[in-house]
């Protein structure tokens, strides 16, 4: 089944912002924490090309999911 628990605060690079928001990578959230769904906000909306950035997140999330299924 789908792990319907989703994780917010996902960025392509782990870190924090000036307000204390902690960001995890898709690999960590999907691969380590076992989430099937990620929530991305500013990482896409603040990008110069949001559509291209959304594609990067989709690809990173899919790669993390495939890696998790393969047991890596």
FIGU-266790 format. One record per residue: x, y, z of N, C-alpha, C in turn. Coordinates in pm, 1 decimal. Layout:
BEGIN
<n_c1 X n_c2 Y n_c3 Z ca_c1 X ca_c2 Y ca_c3 Z c_c1 X c_c2 Y c_c3 Z>
...
This chain:
BEGIN
<n_c1 81.0 n_c2 -117.8 n_c3 0.0 ca_c1 0.0 ca_c2 0.0 ca_c3 0.0 c_c1 86.2 c_c2 125.4 c_c3 0.0>
<n_c1 20.6 n_c2 233.1 n_c3 -13.6 ca_c1 86.8 ca_c2 364.2 ca_c3 -15.6 c_c1 101.7 c_c2 415.1 c_c3 126.6>
<n_c1 219.4 n_c2 464.7 n_c3 156.8 ca_c1 242.5 ca_c2 531.5 ca_c3 283.6 c_c1 190.8 c_c2 674.0 c_c3 266.5>
<n_c1 68.5 n_c2 697.8 n_c3 311.5 ca_c1 2.2 ca_c2 826.2 ca_c3 288.1 c_c1 60.3 c_c2 939.7 c_c3 371.0>
<n_c1 149.2 n_c2 908.4 n_c3 463.1 ca_c1 215.4 ca_c2 1014.0 ca_c3 537.7 c_c1 312.1 c_c2 1085.5 c_c3 444.5>
<n_c1 298.7 n_c2 1214.5 n_c3 434.7 ca_c1 388.6 ca_c2 1288.9 ca_c3 347.1 c_c1 475.4 c_c2 1381.3 c_c3 429.6>
<n_c1 585.9 n_c2 1419.3 n_c3 370.3 ca_c1 681.5 ca_c2 1504.7 ca_c3 438.3 c_c1 692.3 c_c2 1638.5 c_c3 366.7>
<n_c1 673.8 n_c2 1744.3 n_c3 440.0 ca_c1 697.2 ca_c2 1877.9 ca_c3 386.7 c_c1 842.0 c_c2 1916.6 c_c3 412.0>
<n_c1 881.6 n_c2 2031.2 n_c3 364.6 ca_c1 1017.7 ca_c2 2078.3 ca_c3 387.4 c_c1 1120.4 c_c2 2001.1 c_c3 307.6>
<n_c1 1088.4 n_c2 1972.5 n_c3 182.3 ca_c1 1179.7 ca_c2 1897.5 ca_c3 96.6 c_c1 1247.1 c_c2 1993.9 c_c3 -0.4>
<n_c1 1378.6 n_c2 1982.7 n_c3 -9.2 ca_c1 1458.9 ca_c2 2059.3 ca_c3 -103.6 c_c1 1555.8 c_c2 1962.6 c_c3 -171.2>
<n_c1 1613.4 n_c2 2001.7 n_c3 -282.2 ca_c1 1709.9 ca_c2 1915.2 ca_c3 -349.5 c_c1 1840.1 c_c2 1904.8 c_c3 -269.5>
<n_c1 1868.4 n_c2 2004.7 n_c3 -186.6 ca_c1 1984.6 ca_c2 2003.2 ca_c3 -98.2 c_c1 1935.4 c_c2 2019.3 c_c3 46.0>
<n_c1 1983.9 n_c2 1934.8 n_c3 136.0 ca_c1 1945.8 ca_c2 1944.8 ca_c3 276.6 c_c1 2001.2 c_c2 2074.7 c_c3 335.3>
<n_c1 1931.1 n_c2 2128.3 n_c3 434.3 ca_c1 1977.8 ca_c2 2250.1 ca_c3 499.9 c_c1 1867.0 c_c2 2316.9 c_c3 577.0>
<n_c1 1884.7 n_c2 2446.4 n_c3 601.8 ca_c1 1787.3 ca_c2 2524.6 ca_c3 678.1 c_c1 1781.6 c_c2 2666.0 c_c3 620.3>
<n_c1 1669.2 n_c2 2733.4 n_c3 647.2 ca_c1 1659.8 ca_c2 2873.0 ca_c3 603.9 c_c1 1671.5 c_c2 2965.9 c_c3 724.4>
<n_c1 1661.2 n_c2 3095.5 n_c3 701.0 ca_c1 1679.0 ca_c2 3194.4 ca_c3 807.5 c_c1 1567.5 c_c2 3190.9 c_c3 911.3>
<n_c1 1455.3 n_c2 3126.7 n_c3 879.9 ca_c1 1344.8 ca_c2 3116.2 ca_c3 975.2 c_c1 1350.1 c_c2 2986.8 c_c3 1055.6>
<n_c1 1452.0 n_c2 2905.1 n_c3 1030.9 ca_c1 1466.3 ca_c2 2781.2 ca_c3 1105.3 c_c1 1400.2 c_c2 2659.7 c_c3 1042.1>
<n_c1 1341.9 n_c2 2676.2 n_c3 924.3 ca_c1 1281.9 ca_c2 2562.5 ca_c3 852.9 c_c1 1393.0 c_c2 2466.3 c_c3 812.1>
<n_c1 1378.6 n_c2 2340.9 n_c3 848.0 ca_c1 1475.7 ca_c2 2238.2 ca_c3 812.1 c_c1 1431.2 c_c2 2169.7 c_c3 684.1>
<n_c1 1523.8 n_c2 2148.2 n_c3 593.0 ca_c1 1492.4 ca_c2 2084.9 ca_c3 466.0 c_c1 1565.9 c_c2 1953.0 c_c3 453.3>
<n_c1 1494.9 n_c2 1852.6 n_c3 404.8 ca_c1 1550.8 ca_c2 1720.9 ca_c3 378.2 c_c1 1543.8 c_c2 1693.9 c_c3 229.3>
<n_c1 1628.0 n_c2 1606.0 n_c3 180.7 ca_c1 1628.8 ca_c2 1572.3 ca_c3 38.0 c_c1 1522.8 c_c2 1466.6 c_c3 7.4>
<n_c1 1479.6 n_c2 1457.8 n_c3 -119.1 ca_c1 1387.2 ca_c2 1350.7 ca_c3 -156.1 c_c1 1444.4 c_c2 1212.4 c_c3 -122.3>
<n_c1 1575.2 n_c2 1193.6 n_c3 -140.3 ca_c1 1636.9 ca_c2 1064.5 ca_c3 -109.0 c_c1 1619.4 c_c2 1029.6 c_c3 38.6>
<n_c1 1637.7 n_c2 1127.1 n_c3 125.8 ca_c1 1623.2 ca_c2 1100.7 ca_c3 269.3 c_c1 1477.3 c_c2 1073.6 c_c3 306.0>
<n_c1 1389.1 n_c2 1157.7 n_c3 258.4 ca_c1 1248.0 ca_c2 1146.1 ca_c3 294.9 c_c1 1186.2 c_c2 1016.0 c_c3 241.9>
<n_c1 1216.1 n_c2 982.6 n_c3 117.8 ca_c1 1158.3 ca_c2 862.6 ca_c3 57.2 c_c1 1240.5 c_c2 738.9 c_c3 92.8>
<n_c1 1373.4 n_c2 749.0 n_c3 78.9 ca_c1 1457.8 ca_c2 632.9 ca_c3 100.4 c_c1 1475.0 c_c2 594.1 c_c3 245.8>
<n_c1 1498.7 n_c2 692.1 n_c3 332.8 ca_c1 1525.8 ca_c2 664.4 ca_c3 473.5 c_c1 1399.9 c_c2 665.6 c_c3 558.7>
<n_c1 1314.4 n_c2 764.5 n_c3 537.9 ca_c1 1195.4 ca_c2 777.4 ca_c3 621.3 c_c1 1075.8 c_c2 699.6 c_c3 566.9>
<n_c1 1085.5 n_c2 650.1 n_c3 445.0 ca_c1 980.8 ca_c2 564.2 ca_c3 389.9 c_c1 856.0 c_c2 633.2 c_c3 340.1>
<n_c1 861.6 n_c2 764.5 n_c3 320.8 ca_c1 745.2 ca_c2 836.1 ca_c3 269.7 c_c1 726.6 c_c2 807.6 c_c3 121.0>
<n_c1 603.4 n_c2 801.5 n_c3 76.4 ca_c1 573.1 ca_c2 784.0 ca_c3 -65.2 c_c1 540.0 c_c2 916.2 c_c3 -133.5>
<n_c1 515.8 n_c2 1018.4 n_c3 -54.2 ca_c1 473.0 ca_c2 1148.5 ca_c3 -107.0 c_c1 560.7 c_c2 1256.7 c_c3 -45.8>
<n_c1 607.1 n_c2 1349.7 n_c3 -128.8 ca_c1 679.8 ca_c2 1464.9 ca_c3 -76.4 c_c1 600.5 c_c2 1591.4 c_c3 -108.2>
<n_c1 620.2 n_c2 1691.3 n_c3 -25.7 ca_c1 555.7 ca_c2 1820.7 ca_c3 -46.6 c_c1 665.2 c_c2 1924.1 c_c3 -64.4>
<n_c1 664.1 n_c2 1989.0 n_c3 -178.7 ca_c1 764.8 ca_c2 2090.8 ca_c3 -208.7 c_c1 693.0 c_c2 2223.2 c_c3 -229.4>
<n_c1 740.9 n_c2 2326.0 n_c3 -167.2 ca_c1 681.2 ca_c2 2458.3 ca_c3 -183.9 c_c1 778.1 c_c2 2554.5 c_c3 -248.4>
<n_c1 851.7 n_c2 2627.6 n_c3 -162.8 ca_c1 942.1 ca_c2 2731.6 ca_c3 -212.0 c_c1 1048.7 c_c2 2681.1 c_c3 -307.9>
<n_c1 1087.7 n_c2 2555.1 n_c3 -293.3 ca_c1 1188.1 ca_c2 2500.1 ca_c3 -383.6 c_c1 1146.6 c_c2 2507.7 c_c3 -529.4>
<n_c1 1015.7 n_c2 2502.1 n_c3 -552.2 ca_c1 961.9 ca_c2 2513.7 ca_c3 -688.0 c_c1 914.8 c_c2 2656.2 c_c3 -714.5>
<n_c1 832.7 n_c2 2710.6 n_c3 -625.0 ca_c1 772.0 ca_c2 2841.0 ca_c3 -650.8 c_c1 871.4 c_c2 2955.6 c_c3 -656.1>
<n_c1 983.4 n_c2 2943.2 n_c3 -585.5 ca_c1 1082.5 ca_c2 3051.3 ca_c3 -585.5 c_c1 1185.0 c_c2 3036.3 c_c3 -698.1>
<n_c1 1177.0 n_c2 2928.3 n_c3 -773.9 ca_c1 1274.5 ca_c2 2903.6 ca_c3 -881.3 c_c1 1249.7 c_c2 2996.9 c_c3 -999.6>
<n_c1 1353.8 n_c2 3025.7 n_c3 -1072.5 ca_c1 1341.3 ca_c2 3108.7 ca_c3 -1192.8 c_c1 1252.8 c_c2 3040.4 c_c3 -1297.0>
<n_c1 1260.6 n_c2 2908.4 n_c3 -1304.0 ca_c1 1177.9 ca_c2 2829.9 ca_c3 -1396.9 c_c1 1108.9 c_c2 2719.8 c_c3 -1316.8>
<n_c1 991.7 n_c2 2750.4 n_c3 -1257.6 ca_c1 924.0 ca_c2 2653.3 ca_c3 -1171.5 c_c1 894.4 c_c2 2518.9 c_c3 -1239.6>
<n_c1 859.8 n_c2 2518.9 n_c3 -1366.2 ca_c1 830.0 ca_c2 2393.1 ca_c3 -1435.1 c_c1 953.9 c_c2 2305.2 c_c3 -1444.4>
<n_c1 1066.9 n_c2 2364.4 n_c3 -1477.8 ca_c1 1191.2 ca_c2 2287.9 ca_c3 -1486.1 c_c1 1233.2 c_c2 2237.7 c_c3 -1348.4>
<n_c1 1212.9 n_c2 2319.6 n_c3 -1247.0 ca_c1 1249.1 ca_c2 2279.9 ca_c3 -1110.6 c_c1 1157.9 c_c2 2167.4 c_c3 -1061.8>
<n_c1 1029.1 n_c2 2175.1 n_c3 -1093.5 ca_c1 935.8 ca_c2 2068.1 ca_c3 -1055.6 c_c1 977.9 c_c2 1935.9 c_c3 -1119.2>
<n_c1 1025.6 n_c2 1941.5 n_c3 -1240.8 ca_c1 1072.8 ca_c2 1820.2 ca_c3 -1308.5 c_c1 1192.3 c_c2 1760.6 c_c3 -1233.5>
<n_c1 1282.5 n_c2 1844.8 n_c3 -1184.9 ca_c1 1398.0 ca_c2 1796.2 ca_c3 -1108.2 c_c1 1351.8 c_c2 1723.6 c_c3 -981.6>
<n_c1 1253.7 n_c2 1781.0 n_c3 -913.7 ca_c1 1201.3 ca_c2 1717.8 ca_c3 -792.4 c_c1 1133.5 c_c2 1585.7 c_c3 -825.6>
<n_c1 1056.2 n_c2 1583.8 n_c3 -932.3 ca_c1 988.1 ca_c2 1460.1 ca_c3 -972.7 c_c1 1090.0 c_c2 1351.4 c_c3 -1002.0>
<n_c1 1195.2 n_c2 1386.6 n_c3 -1074.6 ca_c1 1298.6 ca_c2 1288.8 ca_c3 -1109.6 c_c1 1374.6 c_c2 1241.1 c_c3 -985.6>
<n_c1 1405.4 n_c2 1331.9 n_c3 -894.7 ca_c1 1476.7 ca_c2 1294.9 ca_c3 -771.9 c_c1 1390.0 c_c2 1204.9 c_c3 -684.4>
<n_c1 1261.3 n_c2 1237.2 n_c3 -674.6 ca_c1 1170.1 ca_c2 1155.4 ca_c3 -594.0 c_c1 1153.1 c_c2 1016.5 c_c3 -655.0>
<n_c1 1138.9 n_c2 1009.6 n_c3 -785.7 ca_c1 1122.3 ca_c2 880.2 ca_c3 -852.7 c_c1 1247.2 c_c2 794.8 c_c3 -835.3>
<n_c1 1365.3 n_c2 853.7 n_c3 -850.0 ca_c1 1490.6 ca_c2 780.0 ca_c3 -832.1 c_c1 1502.2 c_c2 727.5 c_c3 -688.6>
<n_c1 1463.3 n_c2 809.5 n_c3 -591.8 ca_c1 1467.7 ca_c2 766.5 ca_c3 -451.8 c_c1 1369.8 c_c2 652.0 c_c3 -427.5>
<n_c1 1253.2 n_c2 659.4 n_c3 -486.9 ca_c1 1152.0 ca_c2 554.3 ca_c3 -471.1 c_c1 1200.7 c_c2 423.3 c_c3 -533.5>
<n_c1 1255.9 n_c2 430.4 n_c3 -653.6 ca_c1 1308.1 ca_c2 310.1 ca_c3 -717.9 c_c1 1422.2 c_c2 249.2 c_c3 -637.6>
<n_c1 1507.6 n_c2 333.2 n_c3 -583.9 ca_c1 1618.6 ca_c2 285.7 ca_c3 -500.7 c_c1 1565.9 c_c2 216.0 c_c3 -376.0>
<n_c1 1464.5 n_c2 273.6 n_c3 -313.2 ca_c1 1405.9 ca_c2 212.3 ca_c3 -194.3 c_c1 1345.2 c_c2 76.7 c_c3 -226.2>
<n_c1 1274.1 n_c2 68.0 n_c3 -338.6 ca_c1 1213.1 ca_c2 -60.1 ca_c3 -377.8 c_c1 1318.8 c_c2 -165.7 c_c3 -406.2>
<n_c1 1433.4 n_c2 -123.5 n_c3 -457.7 ca_c1 1541.9 ca_c2 -216.4 ca_c3 -487.6 c_c1 1620.5 c_c2 -255.9 c_c3 -362.7>
<n_c1 1586.9 n_c2 -194.1 n_c3 -249.7 ca_c1 1653.0 ca_c2 -226.1 ca_c3 -125.4 c_c1 1789.6 c_c2 -164.6 c_c3 -109.1>
<n_c1 1815.4 n_c2 -56.2 n_c3 -179.2 ca_c1 1947.0 ca_c2 7.8 ca_c3 -172.4 c_c1 1946.2 c_c2 121.9 c_c3 -73.6>
